[in-house]
Amino acid sequence: MPDLPKQEYSLWKEAHVQPMYPRLEENIVVDTVIIGGGITGLSAAYLLKKSGHSVAVLEKSTIGGGTTGRTTGKVTSQHNLIYADLYTRLGEKKARLYGMANQAAVTLVGKIIADEKIACDWEIDDNFVYTADQKQVRYFKKEAETAVRLGLPASFEKNIPLPFEVKGAVKFSGQGKIHSQKYLLGLAKTVDGNGSYVFENSNVIGIKDGRICRVRTSKGTVRSKNIIVATNVPTLPLMARGAYCILEYPTESYIVAGTPAKKLKGMYISPDKNHYSIFPKAEDSKQTLLIGGGGNISGLRLSKDKRYDKLANYAFENFGVKKITHRWSDRDYITYDGIPLAGKVYPWSKNLYVASAFRKWGLSNGTASAMIIHDLITGKKNAWAEVYSPIRLKPIQSIPRVFAQKVLRF
Ligand SMILES: Cc1cc2nc3c(=O)[nH]c(=O)nc-3n(C[C@H](O)[C@H](O)[C@H](O)COP(=O)(O)OP(=O)(O)OC[C@H]3O[C@@H](n4cnc5c(N)ncnc54)[C@H](O)[C@@H]3O)c2cc1C
């Protein structure tokens, strides 16, 4: 088995570790203040600025200091096996809107990269969800049929470019690979300037919703018409924070990276036991392969080291990765109906918006959420808003599920 590096450190973070933007040290006024310098916050800031709003992004550490800086890099509307399930549970209309929102997000990311000339190793490639278990094949066929019916670029495949046998796969063509950190830095550069701001090292410690909103850090205050909380774990006023703990729960994921014996095309994930997320980073000469997985409810079961060992073994046995150069982990949030939360925080919110719970698919879901909140703020109709609305979930209905997830699994 290849040795693991001593320290956990995300490969993407090598693009930016030092602050590039100032700390908020005065009182300023903008149209919209955005808390969080990840893909959700910076995409919302970008879209609002394009629509003529002045914005301020407040990031408590550095740009990409959160989960976006520790992601894998698949920008896709294919979120493991999801569409047949959404279709059955929520109906055709909602399943279609979810797919449309994420497919539009993939297109938007590509468009922003082209328009703003952001060098972030963007590459169009196919994404696959595969199984090595013959008994599962019928579910994969059903997933492909449902995704096609919903208008997504899906097909069922028997042969895919992986170096081991699979029994079947659902392919989504025309999806994206990204260097998340370089993308965020590109977004931040376009957001900052001409009456809009990006601040790093600016931890928000107070939020006040109202006709005039206020967001406070230890050194300064931003007054605005709107607040967007894009902190992944919602940093909200106390009551809302309690309610959101019941609406969503964290899961941890782990990644190891190293050079494979042979270059690989495509991006892959499997719901099978002991199969993982596979992501060959877009690169010109030698390739880096990311193997991710080991997801669990945060704090439960196997130790971190054992999870990394399993991933490193898998990388070695299946792809000839002899040396693990990086390993890292982070958590993402999931709601009990599997759809993210994007919109007004609660029914009586005046101008306080939130985006969270991306189910480990926040590169597309975070971008789609930014599009929804942009439309809500600018008064534009958005068909996906109802599906993502946080108001659809009732904390009281989630309590039994929280109990099952957090208590019974101990
Ligand atoms: C290991 C792993 C792999 C993943 N792989 C993929 C993938 O391949 N494709 C995909 O689509 N999704 C993937 N995801 C999920 C995706 O990365 C996340 O959903 C997404 O990055 C969340 O983006 P965000 O902007 O909402 O949050 P973040 O990137 O976490 O940004 C929130 C920011 O808010 C800041 N913040 C927090 N509190 C405050 C405060 N009080 N004041 C100021 N700032 C604050 C944080 O420092 C942080 O920078 C993965 C997740 C994990 C954990």
The ligand as a MOL file (V3000), in Angstrom:
LIG
                    3D

  0  0  0     0  0            999 V3000
M  V30 BEGIN CTAB
M  V30 COUNTS 53 58 0 0 0
M  V30 BEGIN ATOM
M  V30 1 C -14.6140 15.7510 -0.0840 0
M  V30 2 C -15.7010 16.4130 -0.8720 0
M  V30 3 C -15.7600 16.2510 -2.2530 0
M  V30 4 C -16.7500 16.9120 -2.9920 0
M  V30 5 N -16.7990 16.7610 -4.3520 0
M  V30 6 C -17.7310 17.4290 -5.0840 0
M  V30 7 C -17.7530 17.3530 -6.5050 0
M  V30 8 O -16.9370 16.7080 -7.1530 0
M  V30 9 N -18.7340 18.0240 -7.1670 0
M  V30 10 C -19.6620 18.7600 -6.5080 0
M  V30 11 O -20.5540 19.3350 -7.1510 0
M  V30 12 N -19.6380 18.8930 -5.1560 0
M  V30 13 C -18.6920 18.2600 -4.4370 0
M  V30 14 N -18.6540 18.3990 -3.0850 0
M  V30 15 C -19.5550 19.3530 -2.4370 0
M  V30 16 C -19.1130 20.7830 -2.7130 0
M  V30 17 O -17.7030 20.8930 -2.6500 0
M  V30 18 C -19.7600 21.7330 -1.6940 0
M  V30 19 O -21.1360 21.4730 -1.6530 0
M  V30 20 C -19.5480 23.1780 -2.0880 0
M  V30 21 O -18.1760 23.4270 -2.2840 0
M  V30 22 C -20.1280 24.1210 -1.0390 0
M  V30 23 O -19.8310 25.4170 -1.4660 0
M  V30 24 P -20.2600 26.6630 -0.5890 0
M  V30 25 O -19.7850 27.8690 -1.2980 0
M  V30 26 O -21.7090 26.5820 -0.3020 0
M  V30 27 O -19.5190 26.4640 0.7970 0
M  V30 28 P -17.9730 26.6790 1.1540 0
M  V30 29 O -17.0920 26.3980 0.0310 0
M  V30 30 O -17.7560 25.9190 2.4320 0
M  V30 31 O -17.8880 28.2190 1.4250 0
M  V30 32 C -18.4280 28.8120 2.5860 0
M  V30 33 C -17.4400 29.8460 3.0890 0
M  V30 34 O -18.0560 30.5540 4.1490 0
M  V30 35 C -17.0170 30.9280 5.0520 0
M  V30 36 N -17.6500 31.2520 6.3390 0
M  V30 37 C -18.2130 30.4030 7.2290 0
M  V30 38 N -18.6710 31.0830 8.3000 0
M  V30 39 C -18.3920 32.3910 8.0730 0
M  V30 40 C -18.5740 33.5830 8.8270 0
M  V30 41 N -19.1780 33.5600 10.0290 0
M  V30 42 N -18.1590 34.7540 8.2930 0
M  V30 43 C -17.5580 34.7980 7.0770 0
M  V30 44 N -17.3270 33.6880 6.3340 0
M  V30 45 C -17.7370 32.5050 6.8230 0
M  V30 46 C -16.1200 29.7090 5.0850 0
M  V30 47 O -14.8080 30.0360 5.5470 0
M  V30 48 C -16.1480 29.2530 3.6400 0
M  V30 49 O -15.0490 29.7200 2.8760 0
M  V30 50 C -17.7090 17.7360 -2.3150 0
M  V30 51 C -17.6520 17.8710 -0.9360 0
M  V30 52 C -16.6680 17.2200 -0.2040 0
M  V30 53 C -16.6440 17.3860 1.2810 0
M  V30 END ATOM
M  V30 BEGIN BOND
M  V30 1 1 1 2
M  V30 2 1 2 3
M  V30 3 2 2 52
M  V30 4 2 3 4
M  V30 5 1 4 5
M  V30 6 1 4 50
M  V30 7 2 5 6
M  V30 8 1 6 7
M  V30 9 1 6 13
M  V30 10 2 7 8
M  V30 11 1 7 9
M  V30 12 1 9 10
M  V30 13 2 10 11
M  V30 14 1 10 12
M  V30 15 2 12 13
M  V30 16 1 13 14
M  V30 17 1 14 15
M  V30 18 1 14 50
M  V30 19 1 15 16
M  V30 20 1 16 17
M  V30 21 1 16 18
M  V30 22 1 18 19
M  V30 23 1 18 20
M  V30 24 1 20 21
M  V30 25 1 20 22
M  V30 26 1 22 23
M  V30 27 1 23 24
M  V30 28 2 24 25
M  V30 29 1 24 26
M  V30 30 1 24 27
M  V30 31 1 27 28
M  V30 32 2 28 29
M  V30 33 1 28 30
M  V30 34 1 28 31
M  V30 35 1 31 32
M  V30 36 1 32 33
M  V30 37 1 33 34
M  V30 38 1 33 48
M  V30 39 1 34 35
M  V30 40 1 35 36
M  V30 41 1 35 46
M  V30 42 1 36 37
M  V30 43 1 36 45
M  V30 44 2 37 38
M  V30 45 1 38 39
M  V30 46 1 39 40
M  V30 47 2 39 45
M  V30 48 1 40 41
M  V30 49 2 40 42
M  V30 50 1 42 43
M  V30 51 2 43 44
M  V30 52 1 44 45
M  V30 53 1 46 47
M  V30 54 1 46 48
M  V30 55 1 48 49
M  V30 56 2 50 51
M  V30 57 1 51 52
M  V30 58 1 52 53
M  V30 END BOND
M  V30 END CTAB
M  END
